Amino acid sequence: MRSCGDIEYRVPDATDETVLMTLGPGRFDAAVCSMALMDLPTIAPLLSALRRLLKPGGQFVFSVPHPCFSSCQSPMTAELVQSDGQPSQVRKE
């Protein structure tokens, strides 16, 4: 964990409810998840933990890509790191 003033930076496993609960029940006014839910193998542990991590009336704000960007007609691009440390892009049509 790192901190900067009143801000703590943590990187918990969002698919492990037990780990998420170590953040503290009822501790947060809000939670934000931007463009990540679709990449988690399961979201059930996160959603279950959020109910208890958020204060009463707390809000969960999330975003996911619009379906037009994930159609079978959309090209897929991935960035890979080569053995020499240099990035390269792979595109699959």
Stockholm file with secondary structure:
# STOCKHOLM 1.0

chainA/1-93         MRSCGDIEYRVPDATDETVLMTLGPGRFDAAVCSMALMDLPTIAPLLSALRRLLKPGGQFVFSVPHPCFSSCQSPMTAELVQSDGQPSQVRKE
#=GR chainA/1-93 SS CEEETTEEECCCCTTCHHHHHTTCTTCEEEEEEESCGGGSSCCHHHHHHHHHHEEEEEEEEEECCCGGGSSTTSCEEEEEECTTSCEEEEEEC
#=GC SS_cons        CEEETTEEECCCCTTCHHHHHTTCTTCEEEEEEESCGGGSSCCHHHHHHHHHHEEEEEEEEEECCCGGGSSTTSCEEEEEECTTSCEEEEEEC
//
